[in-house]
Amino acid sequence: MGNNPLVAIIGGGITGLSAAYELHRRGTPFILLERANRLGGVIQTEFTEGFTIDGGPDSLLTHKPAALDLCSELGLRERLISTLPPRTAYICRDGQLHPLPKASVLGIPTRLKSLATMPVLSVSGKLRMAMDLMRTGKPRARDESIGSFFRRRFGQESVAYIAEPLLAGIHAGDVERLSMQALFPTLVDAERRHGSVITGLHFRQRSNRPSQGGLFRSLVGGIGQLTSTIVDTLSTSTVQTNSEVTQITGGAPFRVHLVSGETISANQVILTTPAYLTEQLISALDPTLANICGTIPYTSTATVALSYPRTSVSHTLEGTGFVVPRVEQGLSLMAASWVSSKWPHRVPSGQILLKGFLGGPRQPDILEQNDQELVSIAHRDLSQLLGISTKPAVTRVFRWPRLNPQHEVGHLDKISAIDARLPNIPGLHIVGAGFRGVGIPDCVSHGRAAGASAAELLKGRD
């Protein structure tokens, strides 16, 4: 790279790759350093025995366009696919799977008829939820947990059977700790604008007609196509795997220290690492900033993919999958996805593919189990709920230790505190799922924004 201004990107997940793509697009010299032996982070697609298996996320949200726009720029627009209808999701109660109503947002019915016929709630639970339409008191001025918000608006049964498995479950987190403001601002806004959350969501749903293809898109060859296509656009000399960074010192230029003993000089540094690693890396630059990063917690999960002959499963599997409330006894799964019902081309003819999700706060030590034990747990629960009569033919376990960031109550205050200190270290950028948004679209958006900012700052130095 010579004496050219250099941007060092630490971390090769989707945030780091998006930053790299933006710098590449602008012709700004950079180097991306990833400690693992592969790129993509939690995005990982494998191909085995005719199956296409996403070990991490398998779809992109349509209402946040950053990832879809990137797909278009990369020439992948024609490879985007929708989930097959019906797109029904289910909630487990008393060992039975109950469908969520079509007229609902995040499990909250947006019409009285949908609420009245919602089988997962008792009559008293439905009546208490309907009281939201009449409870128009002032919303909370301060941040509150998802559990607190739902309990206040809809009652305890909604916490147990909607908020915990659906909203907290998305993040493999604790419903009594995760932040409403940080994770579900649309629900907070609905209460603020309309007094009633259900009314607010009803008007929002009417004005935002869902697209014909539903809320999610994927790629024909799995979400790994997104990261592999980004990597293919980059020069191999700009990307290094098996390159663990131990610390960052100095400032403009920064010194990036690698475990190998090598030191790289960089005018700008974009950190996309989990918050606890970011804490370690910047401890010499700003101990206070590092400590703030270190207060963002993470949970661990495992994803277990299992295939079966279609004839061995008695359930219709019409829909996308199900979630399991924590209060349900005798089940370990947090959720399961019916992959072959969503993307049938990803399995051989006559086969189905299911993914089970384990861990989070209900089983924090889940990764102490070996692969065979995890497969056995997932198979047991799936067999019980779906009526499966054979052992799985193909199995694959994906382990995600401390990779689910927890945006807990007060998270936005932490981000404000980080933003207040960053100007004291010109050229340092902190982004990634641990900080400003956990989904792929958010990571793409913030990664590209960091890349653009670094490029502009370097241009201003010329």
C-alpha positions as CSV (number, residue, x, y, z in Angstrom):
1,M,0.0,0.0,0.0
2,G,3.0,2.3,0.2
3,N,2.5,5.6,1.9
4,N,-1.1,5.9,0.7
5,P,-3.7,6.8,3.4
6,L,-4.9,3.5,4.7
7,V,-8.1,2.4,6.3
8,A,-7.9,-0.7,8.5
9,I,-11.1,-2.6,8.9
10,I,-11.1,-5.0,11.9
11,G,-13.6,-7.8,11.5
12,G,-14.8,-9.6,8.3
13,G,-18.5,-10.1,9.0
14,I,-21.2,-8.4,6.9
15,T,-20.5,-5.0,8.6
16,G,-16.8,-5.2,7.8
17,L,-17.3,-6.5,4.3
18,S,-19.9,-3.7,3.6
19,A,-17.3,-1.1,4.8
20,A,-14.7,-2.7,2.5
21,Y,-17.1,-2.7,-0.4
22,E,-17.8,1.0,0.0
23,L,-14.1,1.8,0.3
24,H,-13.4,-0.3,-2.8
25,R,-16.1,1.4,-4.7
26,R,-14.6,4.8,-3.8
27,G,-11.1,3.8,-4.7
28,T,-9.8,4.3,-1.1
29,P,-6.9,2.0,0.0
30,F,-7.8,-0.3,2.8
31,I,-7.0,-3.6,4.5
32,L,-9.5,-5.9,6.1
33,L,-8.3,-8.1,9.0
34,E,-10.3,-11.1,10.1
35,R,-9.1,-13.4,12.9
36,A,-11.1,-16.5,11.7
37,N,-10.2,-18.6,8.7
38,R,-13.2,-17.5,6.7
39,L,-15.2,-14.3,6.0
40,G,-18.9,-13.6,6.6
41,G,-19.2,-13.9,10.4
42,V,-22.7,-15.3,11.3
43,I,-23.5,-15.5,7.6
44,Q,-22.5,-19.0,6.6
45,T,-24.0,-21.1,3.8
46,E,-23.0,-24.8,3.3
47,F,-23.9,-27.2,0.5
48,T,-24.1,-30.9,1.4
49,E,-25.9,-33.9,-0.3
50,G,-28.1,-31.6,-2.3
51,F,-29.1,-29.4,0.6
52,T,-28.4,-25.6,0.8
53,I,-28.0,-24.8,4.5
54,D,-27.7,-21.3,6.0
55,G,-26.2,-21.8,9.5
56,G,-27.0,-18.2,10.5
57,P,-29.6,-15.8,9.1
58,D,-31.4,-17.0,6.0
59,S,-33.3,-13.9,4.8
60,L,-33.3,-10.1,4.4
61,L,-36.0,-7.8,5.6
62,T,-37.6,-5.9,2.8
63,H,-38.7,-2.8,4.8
64,K,-35.0,-2.0,5.4
65,P,-33.7,-1.7,1.9
66,A,-29.9,-1.4,2.5
67,A,-29.2,-5.1,2.0
68,L,-31.5,-5.4,-1.1
69,D,-29.9,-2.3,-2.6
70,L,-26.5,-3.8,-2.1
71,C,-27.7,-7.0,-3.8
72,S,-28.7,-4.9,-6.8
73,E,-25.3,-3.2,-7.0
74,L,-23.6,-6.6,-6.9
75,G,-25.7,-7.9,-9.7
76,L,-27.7,-10.2,-7.5
77,R,-31.2,-8.7,-7.9
78,E,-32.3,-11.5,-10.2
79,R,-31.3,-14.1,-7.7
80,L,-33.5,-12.7,-4.9
81,I,-36.4,-15.0,-4.0
82,S,-39.5,-14.7,-1.8
83,T,-40.7,-17.2,0.8
84,L,-43.6,-19.4,-0.4
85,P,-47.1,-18.7,0.9
86,P,-48.7,-19.3,3.3
87,R,-46.2,-17.3,5.5
88,T,-47.8,-18.4,8.7
89,A,-45.8,-18.5,11.9
90,Y,-46.8,-20.5,14.9
91,I,-46.5,-20.3,18.7
92,C,-46.3,-23.4,20.9
93,R,-48.7,-23.6,23.9
94,D,-49.4,-26.8,25.8
95,G,-47.5,-28.8,23.3
96,Q,-49.7,-27.6,20.3
97,L,-48.7,-25.2,17.6
98,H,-51.1,-22.2,17.2
99,P,-51.0,-19.9,14.1
100,L,-50.4,-16.2,14.4
101,P,-53.2,-14.2,12.7
102,K,-52.5,-12.7,9.3
103,A,-53.5,-9.3,10.6
104,S,-50.8,-8.9,13.1
105,V,-47.4,-7.2,13.6
106,L,-44.8,-8.9,15.8
107,G,-47.6,-11.1,17.1
108,I,-49.8,-8.2,18.1
109,P,-53.2,-8.5,16.3
110,T,-54.2,-5.3,14.5
111,R,-57.9,-6.1,14.2
112,L,-60.4,-7.1,16.9
113,K,-61.4,-10.2,14.8
114,S,-57.8,-11.3,14.7
115,L,-57.5,-10.9,18.5
116,A,-60.8,-12.6,19.2
117,T,-59.8,-15.7,17.2
118,M,-56.2,-15.9,18.3
119,P,-55.9,-19.4,19.7
120,V,-52.7,-19.1,21.6
121,L,-54.3,-16.7,24.2
122,S,-57.0,-17.6,26.7
123,V,-60.3,-15.6,26.8
124,S,-59.0,-13.5,29.7
125,G,-55.7,-12.9,27.9
126,K,-57.6,-11.7,24.9
127,L,-59.8,-9.4,27.0
128,R,-56.7,-7.9,28.7
129,M,-55.0,-7.4,25.4
130,A,-58.1,-5.6,24.0
131,M,-57.9,-3.1,26.9
132,D,-55.0,-1.5,25.1
133,L,-57.6,0.1,22.9
134,M,-59.0,2.0,25.9
135,R,-55.8,2.6,27.9
136,T,-54.6,5.9,26.5
137,G,-52.5,7.1,29.4
138,K,-49.2,8.8,28.8
139,P,-46.4,6.6,27.5
140,R,-43.3,6.1,29.6
141,A,-40.8,8.9,29.2
142,R,-37.9,6.5,29.9
143,D,-36.8,3.4,28.2
144,E,-38.3,0.1,29.5
145,S,-37.9,-3.5,28.9
146,I,-40.0,-5.5,26.3
147,G,-41.6,-7.3,29.2
148,S,-42.5,-4.1,31.0
149,F,-44.0,-2.6,27.9
150,F,-46.2,-5.6,27.1
151,R,-47.2,-6.2,30.6
152,R,-48.3,-2.5,30.9
153,R,-50.2,-2.5,27.6
154,F,-51.4,-6.0,27.1
155,G,-51.1,-8.0,30.4
156,Q,-48.8,-10.8,31.6
157,E,-50.1,-13.5,29.3
158,S,-49.0,-11.5,26.3
159,V,-45.5,-11.3,27.9
160,A,-45.3,-15.1,28.2
161,Y,-46.8,-16.1,24.8
162,I,-46.0,-13.2,22.5
163,A,-43.3,-10.9,23.8
164,E,-40.9,-13.5,25.2
165,P,-40.9,-16.1,22.4
166,L,-41.3,-13.6,19.4
167,L,-39.7,-10.3,20.3
168,A,-37.1,-11.4,22.8
169,G,-36.6,-14.7,21.0
170,I,-35.5,-12.9,17.8
171,H,-32.5,-11.6,19.8
172,A,-32.0,-14.8,22.0
173,G,-32.5,-12.4,24.9
174,D,-34.2,-11.9,28.2
175,V,-37.7,-10.2,27.8
176,E,-37.2,-8.4,31.1
177,R,-33.9,-6.9,30.1
178,L,-34.1,-6.1,26.4
179,S,-34.8,-2.5,25.4
180,M,-38.0,-1.4,23.7
181,Q,-36.6,1.9,22.5
182,A,-33.5,0.3,21.0
183,L,-35.1,-2.8,19.4
184,F,-38.8,-2.0,18.7
185,P,-39.2,1.8,18.4
186,T,-42.2,1.3,16.0
187,L,-44.3,-0.1,18.9
188,V,-43.2,2.8,21.2
189,D,-44.0,5.2,18.5
190,A,-47.5,3.6,18.0
191,E,-48.3,4.1,21.7
192,R,-47.0,7.7,21.6
193,R,-48.9,8.7,18.5
194,H,-52.2,6.9,19.0
195,G,-52.4,6.1,22.8
196,S,-53.2,2.5,21.7
197,V,-50.5,0.3,20.3
198,I,-53.1,-1.8,18.4
199,T,-54.7,1.3,16.8
200,G,-51.2,2.6,15.8
201,L,-50.2,-0.7,14.2
202,H,-53.6,-0.9,12.5
203,F,-53.1,2.4,10.8
204,R,-49.4,1.6,10.0
205,Q,-50.4,-1.7,8.4
206,R,-53.1,0.0,6.3
207,S,-50.7,2.7,5.0
208,N,-47.8,0.3,4.4
209,R,-49.2,-2.5,2.3
210,P,-46.9,-5.5,2.4
211,S,-45.3,-6.5,-0.9
212,Q,-46.7,-9.5,-2.8
213,G,-43.6,-11.5,-1.8
214,G,-44.0,-10.9,1.9
215,L,-41.5,-9.4,4.4
216,F,-38.4,-11.5,3.6
217,R,-36.1,-12.2,0.6
218,S,-33.3,-14.6,0.3
219,L,-30.8,-15.6,-2.4
220,V,-31.1,-18.7,-4.6
221,G,-27.8,-20.0,-3.3
222,G,-28.3,-18.9,0.3
223,I,-27.4,-15.7,2.1
224,G,-23.7,-16.7,1.8
225,Q,-24.0,-15.5,-1.8
226,L,-24.1,-12.0,-0.6
227,T,-20.8,-12.1,1.4
228,S,-19.0,-14.3,-1.2
229,T,-20.0,-11.8,-4.0
230,I,-18.7,-8.9,-2.0
231,V,-15.4,-10.8,-1.4
232,D,-15.2,-11.6,-5.1
233,T,-15.3,-7.8,-5.9
234,L,-12.4,-7.0,-3.6
235,S,-8.7,-7.5,-4.4
236,T,-7.3,-10.5,-2.6
237,S,-4.4,-8.3,-1.4
238,T,-6.9,-6.1,0.6
239,V,-8.3,-9.0,2.7
240,Q,-6.5,-11.1,5.3
241,T,-8.0,-14.0,7.2
242,N,-6.3,-15.7,10.1
243,S,-5.1,-12.2,11.2
244,E,-6.0,-11.5,14.8
245,V,-5.6,-8.0,16.0
246,T,-4.6,-7.6,19.7
247,Q,-4.6,-3.9,20.2
248,I,-4.8,-0.5,18.6
249,T,-2.5,2.3,19.7
250,G,-1.5,5.8,18.6
251,G,-3.7,7.9,16.5
252,A,-3.8,9.2,12.9
253,P,-1.8,7.2,12.1
254,F,-3.0,4.4,14.3
255,R,-0.8,1.3,14.9
256,V,-2.7,-1.9,14.5
257,H,-1.0,-4.7,16.4
258,L,-1.5,-8.3,15.3
259,V,-1.0,-11.5,17.3
260,S,1.7,-12.5,14.8
261,G,3.8,-9.5,16.0
262,E,3.2,-7.5,12.8
263,T,2.1,-3.9,13.1
264,I,0.1,-2.1,10.5
265,S,-0.1,1.7,10.2
266,A,-3.5,3.2,9.4
267,N,-4.9,6.7,9.2
268,Q,-8.5,5.4,9.8
269,V,-9.7,2.4,11.7
270,I,-13.2,0.8,11.4
271,L,-13.9,-1.6,14.2
272,T,-16.8,-4.0,13.4
273,T,-15.9,-6.6,16.2
274,P,-18.2,-7.7,19.0
275,A,-18.4,-5.1,21.8
276,Y,-16.3,-7.2,24.2
277,L,-13.5,-7.5,21.6
278,T,-13.8,-3.8,20.8
279,E,-13.2,-3.1,24.5
280,Q,-9.9,-5.0,24.4
281,L,-8.7,-3.4,21.2
282,I,-9.2,0.2,22.2
283,S,-8.3,0.0,25.9
284,A,-5.0,1.9,25.3
285,L,-6.8,4.6,23.2
286,D,-9.6,5.5,25.7
287,P,-10.2,3.3,28.8
288,T,-13.5,5.0,29.5
289,L,-14.8,4.4,25.9
290,A,-13.5,0.8,26.2
291,N,-15.4,0.3,29.4
292,I,-18.7,1.4,27.9
293,C,-18.2,-1.0,25.0
294,G,-17.6,-3.8,27.6
295,T,-20.9,-3.3,29.2
296,I,-22.9,-4.6,26.2
297,P,-23.7,-8.2,26.9
298,Y,-23.9,-11.2,24.5
299,T,-25.6,-14.6,24.6
300,S,-24.6,-17.9,22.9
301,T,-26.7,-20.0,20.7
302,A,-26.6,-23.1,18.5
303,T,-28.4,-23.7,15.2
304,V,-29.1,-27.4,14.4
305,A,-30.1,-28.3,10.8
306,L,-31.9,-31.6,10.3
307,S,-33.3,-33.3,7.2
308,Y,-36.0,-35.9,7.0
309,P,-38.0,-37.7,4.3
310,R,-41.3,-35.8,3.8
311,T,-43.3,-38.9,4.4
312,S,-41.9,-39.3,7.9
313,V,-43.4,-36.0,9.1
314,S,-47.1,-35.9,9.9
315,H,-47.4,-32.1,10.3
316,T,-48.4,-30.2,7.2
317,L,-45.5,-27.7,7.6
318,E,-47.6,-25.0,5.9
319,G,-45.9,-21.8,7.0
320,T,-42.4,-20.6,8.1
321,G,-41.9,-22.2,11.5
322,F,-42.7,-21.8,15.2
323,V,-41.4,-20.3,18.5
324,V,-41.5,-21.9,21.9
325,P,-42.3,-19.7,24.9
326,R,-40.0,-20.1,27.9
327,V,-42.9,-21.1,30.1
328,E,-43.6,-24.2,28.1
329,Q,-42.4,-27.3,30.0
330,G,-40.3,-30.2,28.6
331,L,-39.0,-28.4,25.5
332,S,-35.5,-27.0,24.9
333,L,-36.0,-25.3,21.5
334,M,-36.4,-21.6,21.4
335,A,-37.7,-21.8,17.9
336,A,-37.6,-23.7,14.6
337,S,-37.6,-22.8,11.0
338,W,-39.2,-24.9,8.2
339,V,-36.6,-24.1,5.7
340,S,-38.0,-26.3,2.9
341,S,-41.4,-24.8,3.3
342,K,-39.9,-21.3,2.7
343,W,-37.3,-22.2,0.0
344,P,-38.2,-25.7,-1.4
345,H,-35.4,-25.6,-4.0
346,R,-32.9,-25.9,-1.2
347,V,-33.6,-29.6,-0.6
348,P,-33.6,-32.7,-2.8
349,S,-37.0,-34.0,-4.0
350,G,-39.0,-35.8,-1.3
351,Q,-36.9,-34.3,1.6
352,I,-37.5,-31.6,4.1
353,L,-35.0,-29.4,6.0
354,L,-35.7,-28.0,9.5
355,K,-33.5,-25.7,11.6
356,G,-33.8,-25.7,15.4
357,F,-32.5,-22.9,17.6
358,L,-31.1,-23.6,21.1
359,G,-29.4,-21.5,23.9
360,G,-29.9,-17.9,24.8
361,P,-30.8,-17.0,28.4
362,R,-32.9,-20.1,28.9
363,Q,-29.8,-22.4,28.3
364,P,-26.7,-20.2,28.7
365,D,-24.4,-23.2,28.8
366,I,-25.8,-24.9,25.7
367,L,-22.5,-24.9,23.9
368,E,-21.0,-27.2,26.5
369,Q,-23.0,-30.0,24.8
370,N,-21.3,-31.9,22.0
371,D,-22.8,-31.9,18.5
372,Q,-24.4,-35.3,18.9
373,E,-26.2,-34.1,22.1
374,L,-27.4,-30.9,20.4
375,V,-28.8,-32.9,17.4
376,S,-30.5,-35.3,19.9
377,I,-32.2,-32.4,21.7
378,A,-33.4,-30.7,18.6
379,H,-34.7,-34.0,17.1
380,R,-36.5,-34.9,20.3
381,D,-38.4,-31.6,20.4
382,L,-39.1,-31.5,16.7
383,S,-40.4,-35.1,16.7
384,Q,-42.7,-34.3,19.6
385,L,-44.2,-31.2,18.0
386,L,-44.3,-32.2,14.4
387,G,-44.9,-36.0,14.6
388,I,-41.6,-37.2,13.1
389,S,-41.2,-41.0,12.8
390,T,-37.6,-41.4,11.6
391,K,-34.1,-40.2,12.6
392,P,-32.6,-37.3,10.7
393,A,-30.7,-38.2,7.6
394,V,-28.5,-35.1,7.3
395,T,-27.5,-33.1,10.4
396,R,-25.3,-30.0,10.8
397,V,-24.6,-28.0,13.9
398,F,-23.5,-24.3,13.9
399,R,-22.2,-22.9,17.1
400,W,-22.4,-19.2,17.9
401,P,-20.5,-18.4,21.1
402,R,-21.2,-14.9,22.5
403,L,-22.4,-13.7,19.1
404,N,-25.9,-12.5,19.9
405,P,-25.7,-8.9,21.2
406,Q,-28.2,-7.8,23.8
407,H,-29.5,-4.3,23.5
408,E,-30.8,-4.0,27.0
409,V,-32.6,-1.2,28.7
410,G,-30.3,1.9,28.6
411,H,-28.6,0.7,25.4
412,L,-29.3,3.9,23.5
413,D,-27.7,5.9,26.4
414,K,-24.5,3.8,25.9
415,I,-24.5,4.6,22.2
416,S,-24.9,8.3,23.0
417,A,-21.9,8.0,25.4
418,I,-19.8,6.3,22.8
419,D,-20.7,8.9,20.2
420,A,-19.8,11.7,22.7
421,R,-16.3,10.2,23.1
422,L,-15.4,9.2,19.5
423,P,-14.7,12.8,18.3
424,N,-11.7,12.7,20.8
425,I,-10.2,10.0,18.6
426,P,-10.4,11.3,15.1
427,G,-10.3,8.5,12.5
428,L,-11.8,5.8,14.8
429,H,-15.1,4.3,13.8
430,I,-17.1,1.8,15.9
431,V,-19.9,-0.1,14.2
432,G,-21.4,-3.6,14.1
433,A,-24.4,-5.5,15.4
434,G,-23.4,-4.9,19.0
435,F,-23.9,-1.2,18.7
436,R,-26.5,0.1,16.3
437,G,-28.6,-2.7,14.8
438,V,-28.4,-6.4,14.7
439,G,-30.0,-7.4,11.4
440,I,-28.2,-7.7,8.1
441,P,-29.7,-4.5,6.6
442,D,-28.6,-2.5,9.6
443,C,-25.1,-3.9,9.5
444,V,-24.8,-3.2,5.7
445,S,-26.1,0.3,6.2
446,H,-23.8,1.2,9.1
447,G,-20.8,-0.6,7.5
448,R,-21.1,1.4,4.3
449,A,-21.7,4.6,6.2
450,A,-18.4,4.0,8.1
451,G,-16.6,3.3,4.9
452,A,-18.0,6.4,3.3
453,S,-17.1,8.5,6.4
454,A,-13.5,7.2,6.4
455,A,-13.1,7.9,2.7
456,E,-14.4,11.4,3.1
457,L,-12.1,12.1,6.0
458,L,-9.1,10.9,4.1
459,K,-10.1,13.0,1.1
460,G,-10.2,16.0,3.4
461,R,-6.6,15.4,4.4
462,D,-5.3,15.5,0.9
